[in-house]
Amino acid sequence: MQTKFSPAQLEDEKLKEADSILRRCVHCGLCTAVCSTYVLLGDERDSPRGRIYLIKDMLESGADASPEVQRHVDRCLSCLSCMTTCPSGVDYMHLVDIARTHIKKTGSRSFKERAVRSLLAHILPYPERFRVALGLAPFARPLVGTLKRLGLTQVAALIELAPLTLPTKSGRFSGPGTAATNAKRRARVILLAGCAQQVLRPDINDATIRLLARRGVDVVVSNGAGCCGALVHHLGREEEALEQARKNVDAWTHEFEKGDIDAIIINASGCGTVVKDYAHMLRHDPDYKEKAQKVSSLTKDISEFLMSYDLGAPKRYSSLRVAYQSACSMQHGQGIHEAPKELLLKAGYTVADIGEAHICCGSAGVYNVLQPDIARQLRDRKIKNIRDAKPDLVATGNIGCMAHLAAGMDIPVAHTVELLDWAFGGPVPPGLDQLKKFVSDVPEPPRFVPDDFINA
């Protein structure tokens, strides 16, 4: 693609990066066939190719973001399916990030939109605030119809997505501290405890630590680490995202100084995609460039780490048929396709693929709040494909997908690591009690002793 940035414009690092990305696009349109919003809406401006043209014109002109550009970029899920398909290697992920930052700085939004976005940015990345907000949601549920009639669809969507009940515990291993294995230590890893996941499903962290510590891995939850920055990053709030990234880099660098770290484990694929990108995000920061590169190089999704690690034979065997829903951030953002399915197969489950697996479920961070109608249509489409696979339950590797899908269907949804932990001696994952009859125990399975967790 030919670009027309002036020499003066190209002195700006962001525009220079955008120019390099844009020049790789050859207008082929292969991305349109796999774009979730284009498949749904049929509007060229809601495809990667269409958005690329809109972004190019906006950045070249140096103009403020127009309502049209803002609308169509807002509709992008950042599912990154286009990048998996693109034969030219167009770095759409970073291009749309640049566009969102520009829109945040120059675009004009209504008071309602600004308020909702600010609310999300100041609540979701902070577990205690998020817990309080979800605790208040049931009291607002009777107002959902009124909110929709008043045009406050985003607020209504936020209330509807809130679970009816919250876990009664914050997570036994929420940290900070170290879960020290009671077996011979074979590795030492850091776990990102996350933000929203701690509140919505603390059992995921518990299962991750049990699974690892049972096989000789010390798991560290670092003091000072928090949200990965993904939520505000996709809202165009660049400085907030960078500050959250720096905070995590500082916390993990402190752990590096205490001893060898074999990996930084992420059990929410949306977070993993961003943490693996810290090297890019902080590449111009002289104080963090090298530290961020180390963090990104050590970061692994839990399924990546487990594939290179011997878990031994499962302690329970099941006849359960599991439909594996690959989160977009897993398959497109990180290029992880087979590892979760292979792990489930090794653990004794039957794994079924889902039709149109490349199409997003509509969760996409806070997309299901900001674009509730599109998100709902994508969820309905995904649920139909799940039902066609005739599973007993659904497995996925991202808390956003879990919460979004669970709100729209009665088929149980579990995290991949929860199912692995169950197979290797852990408890039944939440919501799966009715499936216990399909699982057989091997007598006296070895158990990890939870009391080995040391709080800092």
N, C-alpha and C positions, 0 to 999 in steps of 0.2 A: 504494500500500500504506500502510495506517495504521500508524504507529509509536507507541510508548509510552515513549520516553526521557524521563527527568525533566529539569527545568531544570538541575539540578546535573550530570547526566551530559553534557548538551549543552555544558557548559563545556570538556569534553575535546575537543580538535580532531579526534581520530580518530573518536570517537562522533558528533560533529557531521557529519563527512564521511559516515559510514556512514548516518546518518539521512537525509541528502540523497539518497544513492544509493537507499536502500530505498524512499523515497517515490515514486520514478519507476516502480517495478515495478507493473504492472496485472494480474498473475497470468495473462496470456494463454496462456502455455505454448508459444508458438511456438519458444522456445529448446530445448525438449526434443527436437524433431525433428532438430536439427542437433548435439546434444551427443553426442560420441563415446562417453562412458561410459554414457549412458542408452540409446543405440542398441544398445550391446553387452549391458548388464546388465538393462535394463528396470525399474530401481528408481527411483521418483520422487525419492528422496533422493540419487541419483547423477545428477540433472539440475540445471541452473542454478536453476530455480524451487524445487526441493526444498532445495538448499543455501542459497538465499537465506532460506527460512523457518528453517532450522536456525541460520544465522548471526544472523538477527534475534533469535530467542529467546535465543541465547547472550549477545549483546551487551546486549540490554535487561535481562536478569536480572542482569547483572554477575557471573554465576557462572563458575567454572572450566570449561574446555572438557571436555565429557563424552566418553567413549569413542566414542559414536555420532557426535557432531559431528566429532570428530577423524578417524574412519574415512572419512566421506563427503567431507570437505574434502580429506583426503589423496588421495582417488581423483580429484580434479579435475586435469585435465591443464594447465589454464590455456591451452587452445588458443584461447579467445576467439571461437569460432565463434558462440556465443550473442550476443556483442556485434554481430557483423555482421548478425545476423538481427533483433535486438530492435527493435520499432517505437517503443519509448518511450525509447531511449537510456540504458538502465540501465548504469552504469559498473561492470560485474561485475569487471573486472580489479582495480580498486582496492579493491572490497569484499572480494574473496577474499584480497587482500594483508593487509588489516586483520585478517581472521579468522585467517590463518596466524600473524601476529604475536601475537595473543591466545592462540592455541593453544600457541605456543612458550613463552609466559610462564606459562600456567596449566595446560596439559595434562599428563597423566601418560603417559610412555612407558616401555616395558621397557628394561632396560640394553642389550639387543641393538640396539633401534631407535635409542637415543640414540648408541650407539657408531658405528653405520653412518652416521648423519647427520653426526656430528662428523667422521668420517673423510673423507666427501665434501667437507665444507666446508673442511677443512684440507689437502686434496690437489689437487682438481680446479682451483681457481683459480690454482694456482702451477705453471707449466710444468715446472720442474726436478723438483719433487716428483712430479708426475704422470708424468713420463718414467720416474723410478725405479720407481714403483708398477707401471706397465705392463711394465717390464722384468722384474719379479718374477712377473707373472701367469702366464707359461707353467709355472713351477715349481709353481704351485698348481692348475693345471688337472686333474691326476689326482685331486684331492680334491673336485671339484665334486659328484660323486654322494654322497659322505659328508656334505658340507655340507648338501645338500638333505634327506637323511635326518634330520639333526640339527635341521632347521627353520631353518637359516641360508640361506634362499633368496635374500636380498638380497646376501649376500656371494658366493654362487654366481653370481648374475646379473652382478655386477660383474666376476668372473673370466671368465665366458663372453663378455661384451661386449668384452673386451680383444682387440685384434688380435693375430694370431699373430706378426706381425713389425712393427717400427716403422720409419719412414723413417730412413735412416742419417744424414741431415743435419737440423739444427735449423731450416733455412730460410735461404737466402742473404740474404734481406732482413729478417731478424727484428729488426734494429735494436738500439738506437736509432740514428738517423741519417737522412739524406736520400737518396733515389734521385733524382738530378738528371737531367732529360731531356737527351738530346743533340740534341733538336730545339728549335725556337723555343718558349720557355716561354709557355704560354697560361693556365696555372692552377697553383695551389699548394694541395695538400690534405694533411690529416692522415689516416693510416690507423691504426685500432685493430688492433694485431697479435693481440689475443686471448690466450687462455690454453690451453684444451684443443686448439684448432685448430692452434696452433703445433706441438704434439706429434703429433697424429693425422694432419695433412695440411698440412705447411708449404708445400707447392706452391701452395696457394690464395693465400697472401700474395704469393708469387713471381709468380704469374700476374696478380694484381691490379696489382702495381707495373709489370710489363712492359707490360701492356695500356695503362696510363695514361701511363707515361713515353715509350712509343713515339709517342704523339700529343701530346707537349708539356706534360705535367703533372708537376711536381715532387711527389714523395710523401714526406711526413715521418712517421717512426715516432718518437713523442715519448719522450724519456727520462723515466722515472717513471710512465708509463701502464701499467696492468695489466688485470686482469679487470674487466669492466663491472659486476659485482655481481649478475648475474642468478641465478647458481647459489645463492648464499646467500640472496638475496632470496626465492626461491621455497621456501626451507626455513624461512621465517619469521624468519630471523636479520637483523632490520631494521638494527640498528646496524652490523653488518659490511658490509651492502650499501651503506649511506650512506657509510661510511668509504672503501670502494672507489670509489664515485662521486666523492667529494671529491678523492681522489687523482688521478683522471683529469681532473677539471675543473682542478685545479692545473697538471697537466702541459700541458694544451692551452692554458690561459690564458697560460702562459709562451711558447708558440709564437705566440699571437696578438700578443704584444708584439714579436716579432721581425719581423713583416711580415704582410701580408694573407693570410688563409686563406679559400679559396673554399668549402670543404666539409670535414666530418669524414666519412670514408668507412668504412662498416662492411660487411664481407663475410660476416658470420654474422648472419642475420636475428633470431635470438634475442637477440643482443647489441644489435642495432639498436633493437629494441622498447624495451629498457630504457634505453639512452642517450637516445633521444628522450623518455623519461619523466623524465630528470634534473630538468627544470624543476619537475615535480610533486613528485618525491621530496624536493627540497631547497628547496621554496617557503617553509618556515618558518625556514630558516637565513639570518639576515641577512648573514652573511659570504659565502654562496654563491648566494643567490637569483638575482641578476642574472647572475653568471657561468654558472650552470647554464642559465638561459634562453637565453643566447647559444649555449652548446654544443648544446642541443636544437634550436635553430633552424637550426644549420648541419649537423646530422647527416643523412646520406643513405645509404640502402642503395646499394651499388655499381651496381645496376641502375637506380636513380633517376638517379644522376649521369650514367651513360652514355647514358640516353635523351635528355638535353639536350645531348649532346656528340657531335660528328661523329667517328666512328671511321674514316671512309673506306671504301673497298671491301675486302672480305676478301681475304686473300692465299692462302687455300686454300678449296676447295669440296668439299663432301661429299654423299654420298647417305645419310647416317646418319639414322635415324628416332629422335628423342629424345622420351622420355616426360617431361614436365615435372611434377615433384612440388613443388607450392607448399607450403612450410613454413607451419604455422599462424601462426607469428610474422610471416611475410611477408604472407599474405593477410588474416588477421584482426587481427593486432597492428598492422600498418602500413598496411593497405589497399592493398597493391601486388599487382595481379593480372596485368596484361597486359605490363608492361615487360620482365620476363625472357624471356617467350615471343617478344615482338617482336624483341628483340635476337638471340635464337637464329635466328629466321627471317631477319633481315638478314644474319647471318653464314653463311647457306647451309644450315642444318639444316632437316630436316622435323620439325615439332613436333606431338606427339600429346598430347591431354588425357587425364587419368586419371579413371576413374569414381569417384564419391563423393569428389571432390577436397577437399571441405570437412571430411572425416573425418580425424582425426589419425593419424599413422603409429605413435604410441605412444612416441616418443623423449622429447620434452618435458623437456629438460634432464636431470635425474637421475631422472625418472619411471620409466624402464625398469630402473633399479636398485631403486627403492623399491617399485614396483608391477609386478614382472616378469611376472606372469600376465596381467594386463590388457594390458600393453604388448606382450606376445607375440601375443595375440589380435588386437590392432589392427594389428600389423605383418603378420600373416598375411593379414588382410583387405586391407590396402594392397597387398601383393605380388600377390594375386590380381587386383586391379584393374590393376596395372601390367602383369602378364602378358597380360591381356585386350587391352591397347593394342598388343601385339606390337612392342615397341621393340627397337632395337639396344643402347640404353643409357638410363640415367635421369639427368636433371639436376635439381639442387635448389640452394637458396641458403643452406643451413644445415648446419653440420658435424654436429650431432646427428642430423639425419635421414639424412645420408650414412652415418654409422657404424652406426646402428641398422638401416637397410635392407640395407646391405652384409653384415651379419652373418647375414642370413636368406635371401639369394638369390644366384644366380650371374650375374645381369645386372649389368654394370658400372655403377657410380654415380660421377658426377663433379659438381663444382661448376659452376654456370653460367659463372662467370668463367674457369674453366679451359678450357671449350669455346670461349669467345670468344677467349681468348688463342691457342689452337691455330689457330683460323680466321684470325686476324690475324698469324700468323707465329711463334707460340710453339711450344714442344715438345709432344709427345704427352702428355696427362695420364696420371698413374699408373693402371695397370690397363687401359689402352685400346690397348695395343700391337697386339692382334689385330685392331683396327678400322682400322689405318692404310691398309689396302688400299682402303678406301672413301673415302679423302681424296686429292685431287689438288692438288699444289703449282702455284702460278703461278711462273714462273721468277724466281729471285733475289729473294725477298721481302725488304723492308727489315727489319732486326732492331734491336732495342734492345740496347745493349751493357751487360751486367750489371755490368761493372766501374765504371760510373758511380755505383754506390752508395757513399756516403761514410759510414763509420761514425763516430759521435760519440765 
